[in-house]
């Protein structure tokens, strides 16, 4: 998986490409750990995310907790959205 990070004001955007699974989730976890106290919201751009596993979903939940709910998922494919809906995460996290 590839992760591109963009910071604009107090928002950080992570553009993810490929598979967010057991092998790549630690990479996202490391990126989340580097977020400073000046960041108050996270946007995950899933335009090029092909697959998400429970390990990936765990990182989204971690980001949600870290940002006190200020997390947005955008450009989510139908396949990934189906998985997110099954877990119930879309009831808490904003999906655009």
N, C-alpha and C positions, 0 to 999 in steps of 0.2 A: 504494500500500500504506500502511496505517496501522500504526504501532508504538506500543504502550503498554508502558511500563517500570515494573516494580514491584521494589522492593528490600526484602528481608526478611532481616535478619541478614547473613550472608556470601553470600547467593544473590540473583542478579538474574534476574527473569523478564521475557521479552519476549513479549508477546501480539501476534501478527502477523495482519493482516486484509487479504485481497486476494491480489495476486500478488507473489511474491518472484522478481523477474527482473532482467534487465540494467538496467532503468531504476530499480528500487527497491533493488537490492543495495547501492549506495553509501550509502543512508540507514542501513541496518543496519550497514554497515562503520563509519560515523561513530559510531553508538551503541556499538559494541564498543570503539572506540578510546577512549571516555570512561570505560571501566570502571576503577575504582581498584584499588589493590593489596589493599584490604580485602575484595574479592569473590573467592570461591574456587570458585564454581559458577554455571552458567547453565542456566536452564530456558527452552526455547522452547515456547510454547503455540501449537499450530497449529490450534486449534479452528476458526478462521475463515480459515485459509490455504487458498486455492483452487488455487494453482499454485506450483510451484517449478522454476526453471531451473538450469542449471549455475552461473550466477553466484550464485544463492542458496545452492546447495550449497557453493560455495566459501566463503561466509561462515560456514556451519555448521562447516566444517572449520577455518577460522581460529579460531572460538570454541573448538573442541575443543583445538586447540594452545595457545591462550591459557590455558585452564583445566586443562591437563594431563589432559584426558580427562573432567573433571567437567561433562559436558553431558547434559541430558535433553531429549528431544523428547516432548511429551505432546499428547494429543487429535489425533493425526494422521489425516487422512482416508484412505480407501482409495486414491484417486488419487495423493495425495502420497506415501503409503507405498510404492506401487508404484515410483515414480521413485527413492525413496531406496533401496529394495531392489536395483534395477538397478545403482545406483552402488556398492553394497557398504558404504555408510556405516552401515547398521544393524548391521553386524558389530562396529562400534566404539562407536557412540553408543547410549546407553540409550533405548529407545522405550517409553513407557507408554501 
